[in-house]
Amino acid sequence: MTNRVFLYLCILWILCIISFAKIYDPLKVFCGEYNCYDLLGLSPDASLKDIKKAYRKVSLTLHPDKNKDANATEVFQLITKAYEILSGNDSRPLFDYYLKNPKDYFKVSGQHYYEILPKSDVRLIVVVVIGLLSWFFHTIQYQKYEKIVKYLRSATLNNLTLNNGGTKQTLELYKRASEIYDEKIKELRAKGEKSKVKMTNDPLFEKIVNEIVAEVKVEGGYRKPEWKDLFAVHCVLFPYYIVLWAMKYHRRYISKNPLPSEDKLEMARDKIGLFTWEETSDEQKQKFIDMEIWKDEVYNAWVAEMEAEELKRQSKSNKGSKKKKRRNQADSDDEVRGDEYID
């Protein structure tokens, strides 16, 4: 009877604490909205021995095996959490500091999470991060490469013209694939085999196109990633790249010596753009290099000239369409007058 009364008193005492003692602890770093000391019936100056003794005494009566109350498990978990906080070498000083400085809750909670993190070797973490970044950038680059290869394959198979999304490169690939296909067909006919399928629908032609496109060396931002493009390799060779960049910058913009032909070609290509450069004839490329298109004033003058020529072409086209429209209107009027005369 006495033990049962004591049990009820303990439950009542815990429920009173839960009902009235509110502490700001939304992240559940400590005992939630309850004071850990109050849950064990202790004062802040209690010793570790007192904490263990209080927890043992309360657990004997509030353990779910002995306490058949509906919320027994929840209450016991809360008591256990209070014991763990107050018996910890790191957690109790943090909780004591928080009780005295409640405005520093987030500072304390952040330090709490830092303390419970597993101690890891910084070098290992750096290696793992570099490895993940290397995998990520390699995957992104490979997806870009597959995208351009898919476009080359589709444009070549369908023989897209310049007005329909094709390029000079895809037209050249189509011509080359057609020549190889014709040779293959001649060999098959010599053996007595005949193909009744249209060339563009023939699996043999598709196979030839795939082989030709696979041989194309894609440059620029869509190039196929290699081991030297890995982020890890760039990290290791970063000092070397810095030295190369400094030498290139000095050679191109500081030194008075003539630029090497490789630098001129690269600078012209970067200024014009890789796609436009690939669609330009060799004669025009050399013209760009001779006029030093990489210089801003030269490039701006060239762009202005191209825009003026485009406006002139559009103006001529508009005049031609107006003349054609007037001519058609005149022909229509003549037909009407002819019909009237016949009537």
C-alpha positions as CSV (number, residue, x, y, z in Angstrom):
1,M,0.0,0.0,0.0
2,T,2.8,2.4,0.9
3,N,4.7,1.6,-2.4
4,R,1.5,2.3,-4.4
5,V,1.0,5.6,-2.6
6,F,4.6,6.6,-3.3
7,L,4.2,5.6,-6.9
8,Y,1.1,7.8,-7.3
9,L,2.9,10.7,-5.6
10,C,5.8,10.3,-8.0
11,I,3.5,10.3,-11.0
12,L,1.7,13.3,-9.7
13,W,5.0,15.1,-9.1
14,I,6.2,14.3,-12.6
15,L,2.9,15.4,-14.1
16,C,3.0,18.7,-12.1
17,I,6.5,19.4,-13.5
18,I,5.3,18.6,-17.0
19,S,2.3,20.8,-16.6
20,F,4.0,23.9,-15.2
21,A,7.7,23.8,-15.9
22,K,8.3,25.1,-19.4
23,I,11.8,25.5,-20.9
24,Y,12.5,26.7,-24.4
25,D,14.1,23.6,-26.1
26,P,12.5,23.1,-29.6
27,L,15.3,21.0,-30.9
28,K,15.0,18.5,-28.0
29,V,18.7,19.0,-27.2
30,F,18.1,18.5,-23.5
31,C,14.8,17.5,-21.9
32,G,12.5,19.3,-24.2
33,E,10.3,21.9,-22.4
34,Y,11.2,20.5,-18.9
35,N,14.0,21.2,-16.5
36,C,16.2,18.1,-16.3
37,Y,17.0,18.7,-12.6
38,D,13.3,19.0,-11.7
39,L,12.5,15.7,-13.4
40,L,14.9,13.9,-11.0
41,G,13.9,16.1,-8.0
42,L,17.4,17.6,-7.8
43,S,19.0,21.0,-7.5
44,P,21.6,22.4,-9.9
45,D,24.4,21.8,-7.3
46,A,23.7,18.0,-7.1
47,S,26.7,15.7,-7.3
48,L,27.0,12.8,-9.8
49,K,26.4,10.4,-6.9
50,D,23.1,12.2,-6.1
51,I,22.1,12.1,-9.7
52,K,22.7,8.3,-10.0
53,K,20.9,7.8,-6.7
54,A,17.8,9.9,-7.7
55,Y,17.6,8.1,-11.1
56,R,17.8,4.7,-9.5
57,K,15.1,5.6,-7.0
58,V,12.7,7.0,-9.6
59,S,13.3,4.2,-12.1
60,L,12.3,1.6,-9.5
61,T,8.9,3.1,-9.4
62,L,8.3,4.6,-12.8
63,H,9.6,1.8,-15.0
64,P,6.9,0.7,-17.4
65,D,7.1,-2.9,-16.0
66,K,5.9,-1.5,-12.6
67,N,4.0,1.6,-13.8
68,K,0.9,0.5,-15.7
69,D,-0.1,4.1,-16.5
70,A,-1.0,5.0,-20.1
71,N,2.0,7.4,-20.5
72,A,4.4,5.3,-18.4
73,T,6.8,4.7,-21.3
74,E,6.9,8.4,-22.3
75,V,7.5,9.5,-18.8
76,F,10.3,7.0,-18.2
77,Q,12.0,8.0,-21.5
78,L,11.9,11.6,-20.3
79,I,13.5,10.6,-16.9
80,T,16.2,8.6,-18.7
81,K,17.0,11.5,-21.0
82,A,17.3,13.8,-17.9
83,Y,19.7,11.3,-16.3
84,E,21.8,11.1,-19.5
85,I,22.1,14.9,-19.8
86,L,23.0,15.4,-16.1
87,S,25.5,12.5,-15.9
88,G,27.3,13.5,-19.1
89,N,30.7,15.3,-18.9
90,D,29.8,17.5,-21.9
91,S,26.1,17.8,-21.8
92,R,25.6,18.9,-18.1
93,P,27.9,21.9,-18.4
94,L,26.1,23.0,-21.5
95,F,22.7,22.6,-19.8
96,D,23.9,24.5,-16.8
97,Y,25.2,27.3,-19.1
98,Y,21.8,27.4,-20.9
99,L,19.9,27.7,-17.6
100,K,21.9,30.8,-16.8
101,N,21.9,32.1,-20.4
102,P,18.6,31.1,-22.0
103,K,19.1,33.6,-24.8
104,D,22.1,31.6,-26.0
105,Y,20.0,28.5,-26.7
106,F,21.0,28.1,-30.4
107,K,24.6,28.7,-29.6
108,V,24.5,25.9,-27.0
109,S,22.4,23.6,-29.2
110,G,24.9,24.0,-32.0
111,Q,27.8,23.2,-29.7
112,H,25.9,20.2,-28.5
113,Y,25.6,18.8,-31.9
114,Y,29.2,19.5,-32.6
115,E,30.2,17.6,-29.5
116,I,28.3,14.5,-30.4
117,L,29.6,14.3,-33.9
118,P,32.0,11.4,-34.5
119,K,35.7,12.5,-34.5
120,S,36.9,12.1,-38.1
121,D,40.2,12.7,-39.8
122,V,40.0,16.0,-41.7
123,R,42.3,14.5,-44.4
124,L,39.8,11.7,-44.9
125,I,36.9,14.1,-45.2
126,V,38.8,16.2,-47.7
127,V,39.6,13.2,-49.8
128,V,35.9,12.0,-49.7
129,V,34.7,15.5,-50.7
130,I,37.1,15.8,-53.6
131,G,36.2,12.3,-54.8
132,L,32.5,13.1,-54.7
133,L,33.1,16.4,-56.6
134,S,35.2,14.6,-59.2
135,W,32.4,12.0,-59.7
136,F,29.8,14.8,-59.9
137,F,31.6,17.0,-62.5
138,H,32.6,13.9,-64.5
139,T,29.0,12.8,-64.7
140,I,27.8,16.3,-65.8
141,Q,30.5,16.6,-68.5
142,Y,29.7,13.1,-69.8
143,Q,26.0,13.9,-70.0
144,K,26.9,17.0,-72.1
145,Y,29.1,14.9,-74.3
146,E,26.3,12.3,-74.8
147,K,23.9,15.1,-75.7
148,I,26.1,16.5,-78.5
149,V,26.8,12.9,-79.8
150,K,23.0,12.2,-79.8
151,Y,22.5,15.4,-81.8
152,L,25.2,14.6,-84.3
153,R,23.8,11.1,-84.8
154,S,20.2,12.3,-85.3
155,A,21.1,15.2,-87.6
156,T,23.3,12.9,-89.7
157,L,20.8,10.1,-89.9
158,N,18.0,12.5,-90.9
159,N,20.2,14.5,-93.2
160,L,19.1,17.8,-91.6
161,T,19.8,20.9,-93.8
162,L,21.2,24.1,-92.5
163,N,17.7,25.6,-92.3
164,N,16.4,22.6,-90.4
165,G,18.9,22.4,-87.6
166,G,21.8,20.7,-89.3
167,T,25.4,22.0,-89.6
168,K,28.2,21.8,-92.1
169,Q,29.7,19.1,-90.0
170,T,26.6,16.9,-90.0
171,L,26.2,17.3,-93.7
172,E,29.8,16.2,-94.2
173,L,29.2,13.2,-91.9
174,Y,26.1,12.3,-93.9
175,K,28.1,12.5,-97.2
176,R,30.9,10.3,-95.8
177,A,28.4,7.8,-94.4
178,S,26.6,7.7,-97.7
179,E,29.8,6.9,-99.6
180,I,30.7,4.1,-97.2
181,Y,27.1,2.8,-97.4
182,D,27.3,2.7,-101.2
183,E,30.5,0.8,-101.1
184,K,29.0,-1.7,-98.7
185,I,25.9,-2.1,-100.9
186,K,28.1,-2.8,-103.9
187,E,30.0,-5.5,-102.0
188,L,26.7,-7.1,-101.0
189,R,25.4,-7.0,-104.6
190,A,28.6,-8.6,-105.8
191,K,27.8,-11.4,-103.4
192,G,24.3,-11.7,-104.7
193,E,22.6,-9.9,-101.8
194,K,20.2,-7.0,-102.4
195,S,18.8,-4.4,-100.0
196,K,15.2,-3.4,-100.5
197,V,15.2,-0.9,-97.6
198,K,15.6,2.9,-98.0
199,M,19.1,4.0,-97.0
200,T,18.1,6.1,-94.1
201,N,16.0,3.3,-92.7
202,D,18.6,0.6,-93.2
203,P,20.2,-0.7,-90.0
204,L,23.5,-0.9,-91.9
205,F,23.4,2.8,-92.6
206,E,22.6,3.5,-88.9
207,K,25.6,1.4,-87.9
208,I,27.9,3.3,-90.2
209,V,26.7,6.6,-88.9
210,N,27.2,5.5,-85.3
211,E,30.8,4.4,-86.1
212,I,31.6,7.7,-87.8
213,V,30.1,9.9,-85.1
214,A,32.0,7.9,-82.5
215,E,35.2,8.9,-84.3
216,V,34.4,12.6,-84.1
217,K,36.5,14.5,-81.6
218,V,34.3,16.9,-79.8
219,E,36.1,20.0,-78.5
220,G,35.1,22.8,-76.1
221,G,32.5,22.5,-73.4
222,Y,31.0,19.4,-74.8
223,R,34.1,17.3,-75.2
224,K,34.4,13.8,-73.8
225,P,35.7,13.8,-70.2
226,E,39.1,12.3,-69.7
227,W,41.1,11.5,-66.5
228,K,42.9,14.8,-66.8
229,D,39.6,16.6,-66.5
230,L,38.8,15.1,-63.1
231,F,38.4,17.6,-60.2
232,A,40.9,15.6,-58.2
233,V,43.6,16.0,-60.9
234,H,42.9,19.7,-61.1
235,C,43.4,20.0,-57.4
236,V,46.7,18.2,-57.5
237,L,47.9,20.2,-60.6
238,F,46.5,23.5,-59.5
239,P,49.9,25.1,-58.9
240,Y,51.0,23.9,-62.3
241,Y,47.9,25.4,-63.9
242,I,48.5,28.7,-62.2
243,V,52.0,28.9,-63.6
244,L,50.7,28.0,-67.1
245,W,48.0,30.7,-66.9
246,A,50.5,33.3,-65.8
247,M,52.9,32.4,-68.6
248,K,50.1,32.5,-71.2
249,Y,48.8,35.9,-69.8
250,H,52.3,37.4,-69.9
251,R,52.9,36.1,-73.5
252,R,49.6,37.4,-74.8
253,Y,49.0,40.7,-73.0
254,I,52.3,41.9,-71.5
255,S,55.1,40.7,-73.7
256,K,55.9,42.7,-76.8
257,N,57.1,39.6,-78.7
258,P,55.0,38.3,-81.7
259,L,52.3,35.8,-80.7
260,P,52.7,32.2,-81.6
261,S,50.3,30.9,-84.3
262,E,48.7,28.5,-81.7
263,D,47.8,31.4,-79.5
264,K,46.4,33.4,-82.3
265,L,44.2,30.5,-83.4
266,E,43.0,29.8,-79.9
267,M,42.2,33.5,-79.1
268,A,40.3,33.9,-82.4
269,R,38.3,30.8,-81.8
270,D,37.5,31.8,-78.2
271,K,36.3,35.2,-79.4
272,I,34.2,34.0,-82.2
273,G,32.8,31.0,-80.4
274,L,33.4,27.4,-81.0
275,F,30.2,26.7,-82.9
276,T,30.6,29.6,-85.3
277,W,34.3,28.8,-85.7
278,E,33.5,25.2,-86.7
279,E,31.0,26.4,-89.3
280,T,33.5,28.9,-90.8
281,S,35.7,28.1,-93.8
282,D,39.4,27.9,-93.5
283,E,39.8,31.0,-95.6
284,Q,37.6,33.0,-93.2
285,K,39.4,31.6,-90.2
286,Q,42.7,32.8,-91.5
287,K,41.1,36.2,-92.2
288,F,39.9,36.4,-88.6
289,I,43.5,35.6,-87.4
290,D,45.0,38.2,-89.8
291,M,42.6,41.0,-88.6
292,E,43.3,40.0,-84.9
293,I,39.6,39.5,-84.2
294,W,40.4,38.8,-80.5
295,K,40.9,42.5,-79.9
296,D,37.7,44.1,-78.6
297,E,37.7,47.1,-81.0
298,V,38.2,44.8,-84.0
299,Y,35.5,42.3,-82.9
300,N,33.0,45.1,-82.2
301,A,33.7,46.6,-85.7
302,W,33.2,43.2,-87.3
303,V,29.9,42.6,-85.4
304,A,28.6,46.0,-86.5
305,E,29.6,45.2,-90.1
306,M,27.7,41.9,-89.9
307,E,24.6,43.6,-88.5
308,A,24.7,46.3,-91.2
309,E,24.9,43.6,-93.9
310,E,22.0,41.7,-92.4
311,L,19.9,44.8,-92.3
312,K,20.8,45.5,-96.0
313,R,19.8,41.9,-96.9
314,Q,16.5,42.2,-95.1
315,S,15.8,45.6,-96.8
316,K,16.4,44.1,-100.2
317,S,14.3,41.1,-99.3
318,N,11.4,43.3,-98.2
319,K,11.7,45.4,-101.4
320,G,11.7,42.3,-103.5
321,S,8.6,40.9,-101.7
322,K,6.8,44.2,-102.1
323,K,7.6,44.3,-105.9
324,K,6.4,40.7,-106.2
325,K,3.2,41.5,-104.3
326,R,2.5,44.5,-106.6
327,R,3.3,42.4,-109.6
328,N,0.9,39.7,-108.5
329,Q,-1.7,42.4,-107.7
330,A,-1.3,43.9,-111.2
331,D,-1.6,40.4,-112.8
332,S,-4.8,39.8,-110.8
333,D,-6.2,43.2,-111.9
334,D,-5.5,42.3,-115.5
335,E,-7.3,39.0,-115.2
336,V,-10.3,40.8,-113.7
337,R,-10.4,43.3,-116.5
338,G,-10.0,40.5,-119.0
339,D,-12.9,38.7,-117.5
340,E,-15.0,41.9,-117.7
341,Y,-14.1,42.4,-121.3
342,I,-15.1,38.8,-122.2
343,D,-18.4,39.2,-120.5
